[in-house]
Amino acid sequence: MSIQYRLKNKIKQLLLIASKSDFTENELESYISEILQSGKWEDVRDCILSVLYEDDKSLWYEAIRLIYYLQNRSCKFDEVQTIALLYDCLCLSDDIDSNLVWTITRNIKSLSYLSDYDPFDDDNIVQEMEKIKKIRKKDN
């Protein structure tokens, strides 16, 4: 069993626990710290994003919330990949908060809250979303 596989399973387990919990502020801090201490940042980030590539939508919202929390800790996410994944998931799930997705997007892009930026008008994002659709189709 690879380190990446074990890390992804650990993060998915933590996301599952978080999805069923109403954390206090201290518990939330412990949860975020445990995620961050699970491995190198790049590996942790990739595992979180990999959850959003899966067809199983049950952990999508929690993964997106985690991205938001991690952004507030100055953790960096790739602009194109992350925004494309967020909006692809938003289009496929009724359980995702569009305001949360917008907040993450504007943080990644350093936009004002009232910006008129639209990821569906951004060629790089649209191209990445097409790649994501092909990955999802191939996995089915």
Legacy VTK file of the C-alpha trace (Angstrom):
# vtk DataFile Version 3.0
C-alpha trace
ASCII
DATASET POLYDATA
POINTS 140 float
0.000 0.000 0.000
1.542 3.310 -1.101
2.064 6.288 1.174
-0.203 8.372 -1.085
-2.978 5.771 -0.829
-2.734 5.694 2.969
-2.675 9.496 3.144
-5.751 9.770 0.940
-7.614 7.231 3.077
-6.634 9.057 6.262
-7.812 12.386 4.870
-11.060 10.830 3.656
-11.639 9.364 7.127
-11.030 12.772 8.709
-13.401 14.399 6.196
-16.044 11.795 7.017
-15.705 12.457 10.744
-15.860 16.210 10.125
-18.991 15.831 7.993
-20.767 14.237 10.946
-19.438 16.651 13.571
-20.305 20.075 14.804
-16.806 21.097 15.874
-16.096 23.609 18.568
-13.435 26.134 17.640
-10.756 24.072 19.430
-11.898 20.839 17.780
-11.827 22.547 14.383
-8.254 23.687 15.030
-7.267 20.149 16.019
-8.910 18.739 12.889
-7.116 21.195 10.603
-3.808 20.595 12.380
-4.201 16.837 12.045
-4.834 17.214 8.312
-1.795 19.464 7.880
0.449 17.168 9.900
-0.568 14.128 7.847
2.166 14.655 5.273
3.940 17.132 3.036
1.655 20.009 2.055
1.710 19.154 -1.664
0.653 15.566 -0.945
-2.068 16.651 1.490
-3.383 19.218 -1.025
-3.407 16.647 -3.833
-5.328 14.185 -1.668
-7.944 16.788 -0.748
-8.403 17.738 -4.400
-8.546 14.076 -5.437
-11.724 13.719 -3.356
-13.329 16.299 -5.664
-12.459 14.185 -8.727
-14.355 11.208 -7.335
-17.913 10.489 -8.426
-18.882 9.883 -4.802
-20.203 13.321 -3.815
-20.612 12.520 -0.111
-17.350 14.212 0.923
-17.280 17.036 -1.628
-18.800 19.681 0.615
-16.501 18.825 3.501
-13.452 18.857 1.210
-14.464 22.288 -0.068
-14.932 23.582 3.481
-11.479 22.239 4.299
-10.010 24.140 1.345
-11.602 27.293 2.762
-10.165 26.649 6.234
-6.729 25.907 4.817
-6.761 29.079 2.715
-7.262 30.994 5.948
-4.027 29.404 7.109
-2.246 30.689 3.996
-2.112 27.287 2.317
-1.851 27.709 -1.441
-3.973 25.939 -4.037
-3.409 25.899 -7.797
-5.669 28.533 -9.327
-6.898 26.813 -12.467
-7.239 23.265 -11.148
-8.917 24.263 -7.894
-11.385 26.741 -9.357
-12.300 24.350 -12.172
-12.872 21.525 -9.681
-14.954 23.727 -7.379
-17.243 24.904 -10.154
-17.491 21.475 -11.723
-18.582 20.064 -8.368
-20.947 22.988 -7.849
-22.637 22.163 -11.166
-23.011 18.502 -10.191
-24.196 18.807 -6.585
-27.037 20.640 -4.872
-25.273 20.291 -1.514
-22.461 22.753 -2.195
-22.700 26.357 -1.052
-22.094 28.653 -4.026
-21.045 31.481 -1.693
-18.336 29.279 -0.215
-17.101 28.386 -3.713
-17.090 32.072 -4.658
-15.194 32.998 -1.474
-12.494 30.429 -2.197
-12.308 31.556 -5.832
-11.943 35.210 -5.004
-9.288 34.397 -2.392
-7.295 32.341 -4.889
-7.549 35.074 -7.508
-7.265 37.991 -5.012
-10.553 39.504 -6.197
-12.919 41.826 -4.386
-16.156 40.263 -3.194
-18.151 42.247 -5.751
-15.868 41.397 -8.668
-17.637 40.514 -11.901
-15.221 37.637 -12.565
-17.003 34.602 -13.961
-15.053 31.329 -14.145
-17.304 30.196 -17.000
-15.900 33.087 -19.061
-12.291 32.186 -18.191
-10.828 30.070 -21.011
-8.267 28.390 -18.745
-10.938 27.356 -16.246
-13.304 26.141 -18.966
-10.529 24.061 -20.575
-9.669 22.530 -17.182
-13.338 21.747 -16.559
-13.421 19.901 -19.888
-10.416 17.828 -18.746
-12.215 17.065 -15.474
-15.331 15.936 -17.370
-13.170 13.576 -19.462
-11.551 12.164 -16.306
-14.973 11.612 -14.729
-16.301 9.963 -17.914
-13.210 7.729 -18.210
-13.530 6.587 -14.583
-17.114 5.424 -15.170
LINES 1 141
140 0 1 2 3 4 5 6 7 8 9 10 11 12 13 14 15 16 17 18 19 20 21 22 23 24 25 26 27 28 29 30 31 32 33 34 35 36 37 38 39 40 41 42 43 44 45 46 47 48 49 50 51 52 53 54 55 56 57 58 59 60 61 62 63 64 65 66 67 68 69 70 71 72 73 74 75 76 77 78 79 80 81 82 83 84 85 86 87 88 89 90 91 92 93 94 95 96 97 98 99 100 101 102 103 104 105 106 107 108 109 110 111 112 113 114 115 116 117 118 119 120 121 122 123 124 125 126 127 128 129 130 131 132 133 134 135 136 137 138 139
